Amino acid sequence: MAVSTLIYNAYRDYSSKRSQLLLDPIFQGEGAPKGRRETILLIPGFSSGDWTFSTMARWLHQIGYRTHFSGINVNVGCPQRKVERMLGRLEEISNDAGGRIVIIGHSLGGLVGCALARNRPDLVRDVIAIGSPLRSGWQAVTPEVRPALFAIHSFFQKFIEAPQGCGTERCTCNFSVEAYGPQLPPGVRLTSIYSRHDGIVDWTFSTTEYGDNYEVDGLHTDLVVNVQVYRILSNVLAGYQREVVKLRCMTAAAADIKNGDFRNHDRTSRDDSNYPTGAQVLAR
C-alpha cells in the first residue's frame, strides 16, 4: 500500500510540477543567466532513462548550453560497468567541447557523475547531483520503498550480466569507493539539490560537506521538472557562488509571492550553511 501510494503521489506531483514549470517564466529563459554554449552531460536515475531529461535538455538548449544524453535507456544493472562504458563517452564529449564539462545527474545518475569525476577530473569541472544519496547505498533509500526498489534491481539482474552481489552490501567493485568517496578531486565543484519530502531518498544522505547544498520542495521523481531546481541550476551553471545563487532564488520567490503565486515559493531562502549534515543528523 505504501509503495502504490508513493507511485500515485509521484505521478500526480510530477504532472503538477511539470505544468508549473512550463508556465513559469524561467522555462522561457526569463531571469536565467545565459550560457555560452558550455557542454552538459545528463545522466538519469535508477530504472530511468534519458527520456526523463527531455524537458530539461530542451530548456538548457534554450538558455545557451549544449546538452548530451548518457545513452542509457534503462539505468539498471551494474553501475560500475556503466561508469566504465561511459568513460569513453565522457572523453568523446569533452574532446568535442574542447575542455572540461558539467555533469547533471538525477538520483543514481548523480553518483555515476561523481564516479566519472573521480576517474577523470581532467574532463569534468562540475557535478550537480539532484536527489542523489551521496553517502551510503541502499541504506539511503527510505525503508518503505527499499524492498520494492531492491526487487526491481534483482529482477533485472537475471537478464543482465553482473558480478555476484552487485548492488548489495556484498558488492566488492570500485563503484562504492568512486561514488561515495570523500571530496571530489581539486577543481571539481560539487552541488547537491535535494528535498526533505523526497519520498525515496532520505535527505540526510543527500547533503555534502564538500560542496554546496540547496533544498527544494517536491518528490523524488519530479525534481527533474521542478521550477525551484531550474532556478538553482541556471545560477549554479552561470558560476555564481552559493550566496549569490540563494539571493537570486530568494528574489524570484519574492516575486512569486508579490504576484500572488505561492506554488513556487521555495526553501532556497534558508541559509544552508546552518543545515546539519547527514552525519550530524544521524549523530543526534
N, C-alpha and C positions, 0 to 999 in steps of 0.2 A: 504493500500500500504506500509506504514512504517513497519508493522509487517511482511508482506510477504518478504519484502526486508531484514529485520533483520534475518528471518529464512534462507533465501538463503545464506546470507553472513556468518551466523553462521555455516551452513553445510560446505560451501566452506572453511572457515577458520579452522574448526575442522579437516577436511581431510588433509589440508595443514600442520597444526601444528602436527598432529599425524605422518604424513610421515616424517617430520623433526626430530621428537623425535626418531622414530625407527631407523633412520640412524645416529643419534648422538652418539658419544662415551659414553656419560653419561648413555644412556639406557643399554649399555653393562657393566656399572659399572665403567668405566674408570674415574678416578678423583673423584669418590664418596667415602667418608669415609664409611667404612664397619660397619654395625650394629652388635650388639651382641645378636641377637635373641630377642630384645625388642618387645613388643606386641603393635600393632596399630589397632584401630577400625576405619573403613571407613564409613562415613555417607553421602549419596547422597543429592542432592539439590531438590528443589521443582519440582514435577511432574517427577522426575527421579528415577532411581532405582540403586541397587548395581552394575548392569552391567556397569554403567558409570565409575566405578573404576577398571574394569578388567585389563586394561593396567597398571595402577599404582600399583595394587596389585602384578602383575607379576614382575614388576621392584623392588618393595620393598623386595619381597622374594629373588630376585637375589642378592641384596646388603646386605642381612643379617638380615631382620626383619620378624617377624611373623605377618600376617595380618588376620583380621576378618571382615567380612561384617556385615552390620547392620541388615539384614533380611528384609529390605524394598524393595518391588518390585516396587511400585509407591509411591513417597513421596507426598501424598495429604491427606486431612482431617485435623483433629485437631492436631496440633503439640504438645500440652500439653499431650495428650493421648499417643502420640508416645514416649515422654520423659518418661512417667510413665511406659510404657511397656518395654522401653529399659533399665531402671534402673536395672531390673533383669538380663538382658543380660550383662550389664556392670559389675555387680558383679560376674557373672559367668566367664566372660573373665578375669577379674582381679584375681580371685582366681586361675584360670588355669595358669596365668602368674606368680603368686607368688608375685605380687606387683602392683604398680600404672602403668597405661598405657597411651599411647598417642592417642588422637582423632584427625583425619583429617576429616574435613567436608567441602563440597562444597556448597556455597550459603546458603540455609536454613539449610543444614547439619551442617554448622559452628555454627549456632545459637542453634541447638539442642545440639551440643557438649558443648557450653557454659552453657546451662541449666543443662546438666548432671554434669558438673564440679561443678556448684554451689550447686547442690543437694548432690553430693558425692565427695568432694575434696580429700577424703582419697583414692579414686580409680583412680584419674586422675592426671597426672603430667604435661601434655602439651595439649593445644588445638591449632590446626593450622587451621585457617579459610581461605578458598580460595574463593575469590569473594563473601564474606558474608556481608550483611548490618548490621554491628554491632550496629548501632543505628537506632531507628525508625523501622517501618514495611513497609507498602505499600508506605509510603512517600519516602522510599529509592529507590523504583523502578522508573525508568525513565518514565515520563508521556506518551511517545509514546507507550509503551508496557503494561502499568499498566492496562488498560481496558481488554486487552486480557488475561493476567495472572489472573486477578480477575474473568473473565468469566470461565476460566478453574477451578479455585477453587470453584466457585459457582456451576458448573456442578457436580463436584464430591460430593459436599455437599448433593445433592439429593439422593445419593446412599450410603453414609457413615454416620453413626450416629455421630453427632457432636453437641455441645452445640449451643444455639441460638447466632447468631452474631459471630460465630467462624471465625477468620481470618479477621475481620473488626475492626474498631476503637471502636465498641461497645462490643468487647470481654472483658470478665471480669475474664478470667482464669489467672493462675500464669505465663503463658509462657512469656508474655511481660516482667515481672519483672525478671524472671530467665534468659531469653535470652539476654535482652538488659540492664541488670543491669550494675553497675559500675565495678570496678576492680574485677577480679576473686579472689577467696579465696587465702590467702597466700600459697605460694609453688606451685601454678599452673601457668605455663608460657603460655602467650597468644601471638600468632603470626598471623598477618594478611597479606595475599598476595592478591594484588588487581591490577586492570588495569584501567587507565583513559578512555580506549576505550572499557570498559566492554559492553556497549550497553543495559544492563538490569538493573544493579545496579549502582546507582550514586556513583562514587568512594569516594566522600566526606563523605559518610556514612560508608565506609569500613575501614577508618583509626581509630586507637585507641590511646588514651593517656596512656593506661595501659599495653602496650606491644610493640612488635617490628613490624614495618610496612615495607613491601617490595613491590615496584612497578614493574610490568612487562608489556609487550605489549601483546595484544590479546583480543578476545571477551570472553564473559561470559562462553559460553559452552565449549570453547576449553582449559580453564585453567587446566582441569584435564589431558590434554595431551600436555602441554606446556613445552618445553625444559627449559625455564627460571625458571618455577615453580619447576621442578625436581632438578635443580641445588641448588635452595634455600632450598628445602626440605632436600636434602642429608646432607647439612651442619647444618641446624637447628636441625635435628634429632640426629646429632652427638653431639649436646650440645654446639656448638660454639656460642660465643657471637656475637651480631649484627655486630660489626666492622670486625670480622674475616669472618663472612658469606659474607659480602659485598666485602671484599678484595678477597676472593676466587672466587666469581662470576665475579668480575672485571677481574681477571686473565684469567678466562675461556673465557670471552667476548673478551679480547685482543688476545687470541689465535685464536679465530674465525676470527677476522679481519686480523691477520697475515697470516692465511691460505686462505684468500680471501672469507670467508664465512660470509656474513653480515646478514644472516637470523636470527641468534640467538643473535645478539648484543642487550643487554637488558638495562633496566633502573636501574638495581640494583647498578650501579656505582654512582648513585646520593646519596647524603647524606640525608637520610630520616629524620634525626633529624631536618633538616631545612624545612621539609614539613609542611604546615599548617594542623592542624587537621580539621575534618569536621566542628566542631563548629566554628573554627576561620574563615574558608572559608565562612560559612553562615553569620557570623557576619559582613563581609566586605560589 
